Amino acid sequence: MAAATVSAGYADNLMRYAVSRGADSRALAERSGIHPGDLSDPDGRVPLASYVALMSAAKSLCQAPSLALHLGAHQDLKEMSVVGLICYAAPTMGEALVQLNRYGALVAEVDVPGSGGRFQIAQHDGELWLVDTRRDPNSFPELTESTWSRFIAETSRHFPGAAFAKAVHVTHPAPAYAAEYEQVLKVPVTFKAARNAIMIDPSWLAIELHNPSRYAFGVLSDHAARLLASLENAATTRGRVEGLLIPLLHKGDLRMSDAARQLGLSRQTLYRRLKAEGLTYETLVDDLRRRMALHYLGGAKTSVNETAYLVGFSDPSSFSRAFKRWTGDSPRAFLRR
């Protein structure tokens, strides 16, 4: 499996913040192995291990053990990642959370159980909790610190007075700077808890964002879908094929031999590699069309006929039959849900 990564924009945010706090940029680069050229494209990738080293270097050079806690409160996610832009283009905070789970790996690849995304809403003892489900969070508690402070600070910054966090739980032990937690997070904090979570007011999910844009949402999410497929390329043949096919779906004619040639493989080699992943080329294309159709219609960005074209059906009736096979509903019934 490929080593985990973070986006260059995410790493650049830490680098710039550390410099603003007094760290020398050359020393940060030498200690982390991350150099300015690595951060020129915000959508580029940096090894997670290098980001961890950068965080360690930043804390040391700034003589600021609590730097990660303050980093998260410093800047909005939309300033460092396309994922943040997508979230801000969503209509409500709840929908923004759905998009964060969908594309969160573009910010930072972390190990999470299941396929529901990193951040889950759960009821516990009569309270509603936003839970960070990443495995082994104590291996890098700074990620927890920056994540929770960003959630709380962004809400406070853009929706002053809106109800959100009521308490914070973290699984790691209290650090020497524990007193700073409540200063930054503004709520009671419990250390060595069973999970990393924020107790939230249910009304937070229904907060309407200031400038939701269907157009921006469509453009940005299409871009993010391509980035996500590209990110998966390093891990699976399926990811490589999907990354190739997404911008070509509308052409309809997606022959396996053409895909193999563009990947630098023989048709038989591509067949064997997909078979090893439990796939055929035909089922891969069919499932990709299904997921992209749900993506377009679910975001209310395109009509049924436009969606049919975008996923490679020249005949809307053929698309409707395929959609009913995929979901049990017609496309128009799906839109009326």
C-alpha angles and dihedrals in degrees: 000000000000118000115263118261142191128214118270089235090058092050092044090055090057093044093051093045092051091050090050087054093054105272119141111244094216092052090050090051094047094049096044102033088232112127130189093257089059089062101046093101112052089206092054121106133246124188112261088228089060091049090052089051090048091053091050091048092047093052091048099044093044091044085228115130090179094051095119091054091055094039092064092052093048105073141015120253089237089068093062109029143034085231090067091049090052091050092052091049091057120100099236140017090250092056090046088057090053090054092046089056092045096052103019093115088069088067098040132346108227131165111256129171118249126351103282096099135256100283117058132180112226138172117230128170091344094308132106117238135192103215128198102213100189114136122246096006092171090071087073110013090168088076089057091048095051093042097053094041089051093050092051098039095048092051091048092046097051100029107033110191095018115133114246127126120040099167140350128222123194128183098217123087120263110277124218089265095052091130089067092062096074091040090058102031096039093215137084113281127209118201127205089026125162093254144002105261147140119223102225140193107246090229089070091077092058097049108128113229117235103242111015111179125193090195095050090043091054096046094044096044091050088053091047092049090056092047091049092051090048090051090054090052092083091058108039144021087230090060092050092050094046091049088055096045104044095080090042101048094100091061090068096205102095105161119187092226090057092048091049092050093051090050091051093246136117117249090247093051091051089048092052094046093050091046089054087057091050095256143114121209090244094054090047092054092044093050092045090053090048094051094045091048090053089046093054097041094039091057091049088230101127140030122248092259093047090049091050089055094045093054095045109267116131090186117058091206091058089051091050091053092049092047092052089050090051099044110010089242135087115248092251092050088051091053091051093057 
